[in-house]
Amino acid sequence: MDVSSRLAQALVQHLEGGKPKAPEGTSVLWNTFMALSRARSCGPLGPNPISYPEIAAYAQLMRMPLEPHHVDALAAMDVVWMERAYRAARGAPDGVKTLRPRSEHALTPAMFDLSVR
């Protein structure tokens, strides 16, 4: 199992409330992901993935040289985090209204006019 997979697996353990067992020597990547995740943007449907420009800006700001395999590991961890975040959003408790990720109806001029009022 490669480092990206092991870090992603450790993140799953962390998100489930367990003690993460990140591979030896990956604390810098773990801490980088946590910092980037804390600063992630949110859109109308919830949190957004961490973008490559955000990773590049963080690496430049912290003067941290990141190799492509480091970025791959951060991206793999972000996939796990995003799947978990949206899975939690879909499983809302009874009585809580949730929005569908996408409308079943096509947007027409009349529907657009209704949303602008």
BELSUL-V75523 format. One line per field, one symbol per residue. ss: DSSP state (h for helix, s for strand, l for the rest). burial: 1 if it has 9 or more other ideal C-beta (glycine too) atoms within 8 Angstrom, else 0. A space follows every 10 residues. Layout:
ss: ???
burial: ???
//
This chain:
ss: llhhhhhhhh hhhhhlllll llllllhhhh hhhhhhhhll lssllsslll lhhhhhhhhh hllllllhhh hhhhhhhhhh hhhhhhhhhh llllllllll llllllllhh hhhhhhl
burial: 0011111111 1111100001 0100010011 0110111001 0000001101 0001100110 0000000001 1111111111 1101110010 0000000000 0000000000 1100000
//
